[in-house]
């Protein structure tokens, strides 16, 4: 599993469940099987912030699952992330307002890493996240 991470901005609605799936492709464009892999994801305001705002894993109930992508897939080849409404709701700080008194959207950085059974780690996707303000809270 060797590749460069895809850079993607996540646009998230605060207070709503958010889902996305990632597939790794080999040089020929074919999906790479992810059976036996583990994964982890963090969302932070700054890349070096500690602790993260959200931290997910592929452990039991950790928010990341491995699934088959489509009916024709013979094996697990998709890494799927689920941020709960509670988790996305924490991405906007409603006390931070602009000069006109409007709440600012939340924003920061994230990445998703996948580790194979041999311990090799690939950053599958990463970049910025932006969380739109929730009105109905």
Rosetta silent file (secondary structure, phi, psi, omega in degrees, C-alpha in Angstrom):
SEQUENCE: XXXXXXXXXXXXXXXXXXXXXXXXXXXXXXXXXXXXXXXXXXXXXXXXXXXXXXXXXXXXXXXXXXXXXXXXXXXXXXXXXXXXXXXXXXXXXXXXXXXXXXXXXXXXXXXXXXXXXXXXXXXXXXXXXXXXXXXXX
SCORE:     score description
SCORE:     0.000 S_00000001
   1 L     0.000   93.140  176.710    0.000    0.000    0.000 S_00000001
   2 L  -131.791  123.676  179.183    1.977    2.989   -1.204 S_00000001
   3 L  -166.545  168.812  176.548    0.343    6.148   -2.448 S_00000001
   4 L   -95.845  139.740 -178.506    0.032    9.883   -1.816 S_00000001
   5 L   -62.693  141.398  173.095   -2.915   11.084    0.264 S_00000001
   6 E   -76.458  137.244  177.444   -5.816   12.663   -1.541 S_00000001
   7 E   -98.696  119.974 -176.969   -6.389   16.270   -0.419 S_00000001
   8 L  -143.555  133.618  174.293  -10.092   16.960    0.121 S_00000001
   9 L   -86.527  124.618  176.136  -11.999   19.636    2.013 S_00000001
  10 E   -89.076  127.405  176.076  -14.841   18.177    4.080 S_00000001
  11 E  -107.873  109.601 -169.411  -17.941   20.383    4.232 S_00000001
  12 E  -114.530  137.683  171.708  -19.847   19.307    7.320 S_00000001
  13 E   -88.891  114.634  178.804  -23.232   20.415    8.695 S_00000001
  14 L   -59.986  137.395  177.457  -22.780   20.889   12.444 S_00000001
  15 L    83.636    6.850  177.974  -25.312   18.895   14.452 S_00000001
  16 L  -126.384  150.468  175.433  -26.004   16.372   11.654 S_00000001
  17 L   -63.185  144.503 -179.156  -24.559   12.931   10.997 S_00000001
  18 E  -133.108  130.043 -177.718  -21.785   12.990    8.370 S_00000001
  19 E  -125.331  144.498  164.921  -20.611   10.009    6.322 S_00000001
  20 E  -155.550  153.144  179.276  -17.873    9.428    3.762 S_00000001
  21 E  -124.311  147.818 -179.913  -16.099    6.411    2.290 S_00000001
  22 E  -127.160  137.147  172.603  -12.605    6.099    0.838 S_00000001
  23 L  -120.762  136.444  174.032  -11.248    3.466   -1.538 S_00000001
  24 L   -93.865  135.723 -179.636   -7.547    2.995   -2.224 S_00000001
  25 E  -116.354  144.853  175.853   -6.665    2.184   -5.833 S_00000001
  26 L   -80.039 -179.155 -176.876   -3.527    0.563   -7.186 S_00000001
  27 L   -61.901  -23.870  177.994   -1.534    2.021  -10.091 S_00000001
  28 L   -86.557   -1.550  179.727   -3.833    0.225  -12.550 S_00000001
  29 L    88.151    6.557  178.518   -6.918    1.845  -11.006 S_00000001
  30 L   -89.942  145.501 -179.520   -8.143   -1.329   -9.324 S_00000001
  31 E   -63.198  142.525  175.399   -9.346   -1.241   -5.692 S_00000001
  32 L   -92.178  129.348  178.547   -6.921   -2.389   -3.018 S_00000001
  33 L   -65.571  139.543 -177.574   -8.403   -4.920   -0.595 S_00000001
  34 L  -115.972   13.276  177.540   -8.605   -3.648    2.980 S_00000001
  35 L   -60.467  132.014  179.411   -9.410   -6.899    4.781 S_00000001
  36 L    85.720    1.100  179.435   -7.365   -7.068    7.991 S_00000001
  37 L   -87.675  164.603  171.158   -6.642   -3.321    8.034 S_00000001
  38 E  -127.075  165.643 -177.624   -7.316   -0.824   10.808 S_00000001
  39 E  -147.762  157.848  176.439   -7.960    2.910   10.522 S_00000001
  40 E  -148.472  148.950 -179.323   -7.920    6.115   12.548 S_00000001
  41 E  -141.966  141.155  173.620   -9.123    9.674   11.919 S_00000001
  42 E  -133.265  143.394  169.925   -8.708   12.942   13.817 S_00000001
  43 E  -117.107  129.350 -179.417  -10.251   16.373   13.364 S_00000001
  44 E  -134.297  157.376  174.163   -8.405   19.292   14.955 S_00000001
  45 L   -71.806  -45.349  175.413   -8.655   23.084   14.855 S_00000001
  46 L  -121.182  151.213 -175.327   -4.890   23.344   14.243 S_00000001
  47 L   -58.252  -26.982 -178.606   -2.729   20.495   12.960 S_00000001
  48 L  -107.409   14.142  177.981   -0.835   20.378   16.269 S_00000001
  49 L   -65.368  144.255  176.093   -3.827   20.932   18.615 S_00000001
  50 L  -141.728  132.970   -3.712   -4.160   18.509   21.477 S_00000001
  51 L   -78.861  168.673  177.510   -6.486   16.848   22.215 S_00000001
  52 L   -68.795  156.913  174.505   -8.360   16.480   18.889 S_00000001
  53 L   -68.844  -40.889  178.625  -11.969   17.670   18.616 S_00000001
  54 E  -136.505  136.030  176.595  -12.941   14.266   17.198 S_00000001
  55 E  -135.504  120.063 -179.358  -10.965   11.016   17.218 S_00000001
  56 E  -119.778  153.998  175.261  -12.322    7.877   15.512 S_00000001
  57 E  -138.805  171.514  176.078  -10.940    4.356   15.088 S_00000001
  58 L   -90.254    7.119  174.303  -11.955    1.140   13.404 S_00000001
  59 L   -66.804  167.910 -178.898  -12.245   -0.546   16.802 S_00000001
  60 L   -50.729  119.641  179.183  -15.641   -1.748   17.992 S_00000001
  61 L    70.358   15.958 -175.615  -18.006    1.267   17.973 S_00000001
  62 L   -84.041   -4.462  176.061  -15.155    3.589   16.963 S_00000001
  63 E    97.330   -9.002  178.069  -16.954    5.245   14.032 S_00000001
  64 E  -121.777  131.945  177.929  -14.919    3.697   11.182 S_00000001
  65 E  -127.968  159.687  173.368  -15.912    0.502    9.389 S_00000001
  66 E  -111.113  130.432 -173.879  -14.564   -1.481    6.440 S_00000001
  67 E  -139.371  167.609  171.971  -17.154   -2.504    3.862 S_00000001
  68 L   -81.993  137.338  179.265  -17.603   -3.811    0.344 S_00000001
  69 L   -99.590  101.454  179.764  -18.080   -1.026   -2.196 S_00000001
  70 L    86.680  163.965 -176.634  -20.853   -2.120   -4.538 S_00000001
  71 L   -73.167  -23.616 -175.848  -22.295   -5.538   -5.288 S_00000001
  72 L   -86.948   -3.603 -178.574  -19.470   -6.581   -7.616 S_00000001
  73 L   -75.899  127.810 -178.672  -16.751   -6.224   -4.998 S_00000001
  74 L   -81.896  -21.771 -177.662  -15.316   -9.579   -3.949 S_00000001
  75 L  -143.909  174.384  177.935  -13.726   -8.280   -0.738 S_00000001
  76 L   -64.480  120.442 -177.889  -13.700   -5.397    1.694 S_00000001
  77 L  -140.915   14.929  178.379  -12.359   -2.422   -0.235 S_00000001
  78 E  -132.408  136.166  174.960  -13.919    0.707    1.315 S_00000001
  79 E  -104.299  115.840 -172.698  -13.074    2.522    4.543 S_00000001
  80 E  -112.725  131.933 -176.566  -16.239    4.272    5.774 S_00000001
  81 E  -111.506  135.997  175.953  -16.323    7.056    8.358 S_00000001
  82 E  -128.600  111.792  171.084  -19.372    8.089   10.403 S_00000001
  83 E   -93.898  127.975 -179.539  -19.312   11.270   12.462 S_00000001
  84 L   -76.793  164.481  177.282  -22.349   11.439   14.741 S_00000001
  85 H   -58.766  -37.838  178.006  -24.558   14.507   15.116 S_00000001
  86 H   -63.170  -43.405 -179.660  -23.080   15.003   18.588 S_00000001
  87 H   -66.547  -42.802  179.713  -19.525   14.943   17.200 S_00000001
  88 H   -70.719  -28.419  178.439  -20.261   17.388   14.361 S_00000001
  89 H   -63.976  -25.739 -179.883  -22.124   19.649   16.784 S_00000001
  90 L   -81.726   -3.744 -174.862  -18.866   20.211   18.689 S_00000001
  91 L   -82.361  -12.269  177.661  -17.106   21.537   15.577 S_00000001
  92 L  -113.915  128.964  175.682  -18.609   25.034   15.832 S_00000001
  93 L   -95.836  105.054 -173.513  -17.829   27.314   18.777 S_00000001
  94 L   -73.576   -2.868  176.112  -20.990   29.429   19.073 S_00000001
  95 L   -89.171  -13.198 -179.382  -19.228   31.973   21.281 S_00000001
  96 L   -91.440  115.931 -177.152  -16.902   33.068   18.427 S_00000001
  97 E  -126.199  153.776  178.017  -18.563   35.814   16.394 S_00000001
  98 L   -82.397 -174.450 -176.602  -17.421   38.135   13.649 S_00000001
  99 L   -65.071  -18.744  178.671  -17.578   41.941   13.757 S_00000001
 100 L   -96.966    6.025  177.442  -21.252   41.820   12.751 S_00000001
 101 L    83.261   10.831  179.039  -22.154   39.428   15.587 S_00000001
 102 L   -88.228  140.543  176.758  -22.541   36.365   13.348 S_00000001
 103 E   -67.453  135.899 -179.369  -21.300   32.960   14.538 S_00000001
 104 L   -85.763  141.541  174.283  -18.279   31.819   12.556 S_00000001
 105 L   -61.139  151.928  173.724  -18.230   28.386   10.890 S_00000001
 106 E   -77.766  150.687  176.657  -15.891   25.870   12.489 S_00000001
 107 E  -155.857  157.217  179.907  -12.773   24.947   10.568 S_00000001
 108 E   176.010 -152.499 -173.954   -9.611   22.969   10.952 S_00000001
 109 E  -127.091  155.793  179.112   -7.617   20.006    9.681 S_00000001
 110 E  -150.535  163.101  164.050   -8.123   16.238    9.503 S_00000001
 111 E  -155.768  155.955  178.546   -6.598   13.081    8.150 S_00000001
 112 E  -121.190  120.460  179.214   -7.565    9.441    7.786 S_00000001
 113 E  -112.318  139.973  177.440   -4.844    6.820    8.112 S_00000001
 114 E  -119.367  131.590 -179.663   -5.172    3.151    7.199 S_00000001
 115 E  -115.629  128.568  179.383   -2.781    0.544    8.591 S_00000001
 116 L   -83.568  176.200 -175.437   -2.407   -2.878    6.979 S_00000001
 117 L   -63.837  -20.690  178.780   -1.823   -6.156    8.825 S_00000001
 118 L   -90.513    2.062  177.689    1.972   -5.738    8.421 S_00000001
 119 L    89.270    4.805  176.952    1.934   -2.343   10.185 S_00000001
 120 L   -77.754  131.680 -176.368    2.390   -0.186    7.063 S_00000001
 121 E  -109.312  134.216  175.658    0.478    3.101    7.405 S_00000001
 122 E  -123.186  131.832  171.086   -1.014    5.074    4.514 S_00000001
 123 E   -84.220  108.684 -174.194   -2.614    8.469    4.852 S_00000001
 124 E   -75.157  -43.892 -177.930   -5.655    7.879    2.634 S_00000001
 125 E  -155.193  151.973  178.085   -7.123   11.383    2.678 S_00000001
 126 E  -167.480  172.426  179.557   -6.588   14.623    4.552 S_00000001
 127 E   148.576 -144.699 -179.254   -7.017   18.351    4.334 S_00000001
 128 E  -100.713  155.491  169.316   -9.321   20.964    5.798 S_00000001
 129 E  -125.294  146.934  177.443  -12.783   20.620    7.268 S_00000001
 130 E  -131.841  127.158 -179.270  -15.416   23.351    7.462 S_00000001
 131 E  -111.051  119.706  177.939  -18.508   22.995    9.666 S_00000001
 132 E   -73.891  143.698 -178.313  -21.582   25.094    8.815 S_00000001
 133 L   -63.020  139.041  176.495  -23.411   26.620   11.773 S_00000001
 134 L   -93.190  127.399  179.630  -26.444   24.735   13.071 S_00000001
 135 L   -90.738  -43.533 -178.803  -29.539   26.906   13.527 S_00000001
 136 L   -89.207   95.273 -177.960  -31.936   24.289   14.926 S_00000001
 137 L  -121.421    0.000    0.000  -30.220   23.261   18.151 S_00000001
